[in-house]
Amino acid sequence: NLFIDVPFTSLNRGILLCIDCASVHRSLGSHVSVVKALRQGTWSPAVLNYINLINAHGANSVWEHTLLDPNSKQQKRKPSPKDTIQVKSTFIRSKHVNLDFILKPNFQNDDSTGLEIELSKQLHASVRSANLETSLRLLSQGANINFVHTEKGSTTPLQMAAKCGQGAQVELLLLYGADVNSTDINGHTATDLAQQNGFSALADRLNEASYEVTDRII
């Protein structure tokens, strides 16, 4: 069982956490890390499947890219389980607040708007497949979660993931604030597109998510 020795997860970071690290993650705020206990509360099959898949796809390598790269000049050392909570806290803040270890975008265009558009187009393409690591990396680099791709029917990444039946990608996008109720050029929502393409269970999940968003706003 994947969750025997790791009692917590950060849903949006896609990683498993020990008790010490979970306490630090919670202190960062839910806008940085959405922490949930794995053996408490209610888990929907869709979210549980997402957590299993994103771990299998190596989500932690997104946040520790330069630490894992043998050619990197990064001097930071990853803490060991025996290190103090203060040492772990400093490392976690560098990793998840400052994003010190992610792969920085390397495009010729130095314009920040142009860079965001390029990353967002790549995200729009990535969510059509099951490669969660690529999507997570693009989000960490600054892709716009609600980017409207005018060359692709004015669809968003969420709508494209729903159209392609990529349930785990949908969960990732929802965690990063994808708008469930936005519509494409034909007035179709992500729920509509999932239903039209024969993904009824995914359409039900998106419909459920639209109510979750409403409840949070209230």
Secondary structure, 3 states (H helix, E strand, C coil): CCCCCCCEEECCCCEEECHHHHHHHHHHCCCCCCEEECCCCCCCHHHHHHHHHHHHCCHHHHHCHHHHCCCCCCCCCCCCCCCCHHHHHHHHHHHHCCCCCCCCCCCCCCCHHHHHHHHHHHHHHHCCCCCHHHHHHHHHHCCCCCCCEHHHCCECHHHHHHHCCCHHHHHHHHHCCCCCCCCCCCCCCHHHHHHHCCCHHHHHHHHHHHHHHHHHHC
